[in-house]
Amino acid sequence: MHKQMACAGFMFFICCMLFSGCSKTAEGIRGPAGPAGKPGLSITESRSAITGYVTLVSQFLIPQSVFDSVNVSTYMGDSLVKAVTDKTGKFSLPNLKAGTYRILFQRNGYDSIGVNVVHSAGNEDKFIGIIQMDGSLTTHILHQTLTVRNDPFVIGRQFLDMLTTIDGPPLKISSRRYYSVYLYGNNVSFDYVYYTGNEGNNQFESQIFYTSSDINSSHFNPGDTVYVKTVLTPAYSLQTSWFDSKTYQDISYPYNGDSTMNYFIWPN
């Protein structure tokens, strides 16, 4: 009886050892490789958008209230990527790779702007903030009169009274007109200064005061012909440049609009 139980125990031990050995051997066998997955995008191939806002200011410094219809465009290699702003001025140039982009902003009646943007792509869009576009100088000078008058408050001082008429809608009280005035004559170098008009209509009047034969540090003799060139310029406080989309050149401030040439005779 004891002998039979001993034999049974020995056989159970042998079986356990055999099954245990088989189990360990099975865990060490590697199965065949599965199909390869799709490779992920490299950082140079990842894409995201360049976004921002555009605001519009007229040539007389009047902020506009609606900012739609601005064409925004750039090139990614040979491919043109473009967008149009909505009423709030928002735009989005989608699906752009990492790189440096020259973004062009264009709208009829406003100076175009070119902006360089470094875009790192990745998972987040690039926000470039607010771009301000200024109204183009479309106003024309229709007429100008120059009159020499005596200063009623200072004896011996005179002034050149300039009355300039322009086209376009009348100015609002809150707006200003900006222009440059050049004065020159025989053997005299010219000066130019900024004047503003705020008349609320299509005329603006300015006075240039002088004493004796000196005006703006330039000397004239009695009887000299003094030439006056008046040039419309964009709002002085903006001092912005604009991008010429035809030549792809930045035009620095001040850039000139319409002009007129006039003259007066220096009094005795």
Sequence and secondary structure as in RCSB ss.txt:
>XXXX:A:sequence
MHKQMACAGFMFFICCMLFSGCSKTAEGIRGPAGPAGKPGLSITESRSAITGYVTLVSQFLIPQSVFDSVNVSTY
MGDSLVKAVTDKTGKFSLPNLKAGTYRILFQRNGYDSIGVNVVHSAGNEDKFIGIIQMDGSLTTHILHQTLTVRN
DPFVIGRQFLDMLTTIDGPPLKISSRRYYSVYLYGNNVSFDYVYYTGNEGNNQFESQIFYTSSDINSSHFNPGDT
VYVKTVLTPAYSLQTSWFDSKTYQDISYPYNGDSTMNYFIWPN
>XXXX:A:secstr
 HHHHHHHHHHHHHHHHHHHHHHHHHHT              TTT EEEEEEEEEEE TTS B S     EEEEE
ETTEEEEEE  TT EEEEEEEESEEEEEEEEETTEEEEEEEEEE  TTS EEEEEEEEEB     EEEEEEEEEE
 SSSTTEEEEEEEEEE SS   TT  EEEEEEEEETTEEEEEEEEEE  SSSEEEEEEEEETTEETTEE  TT E
EEEEEEE   TTT   EEETTTTEEE S     EEEEEEE   
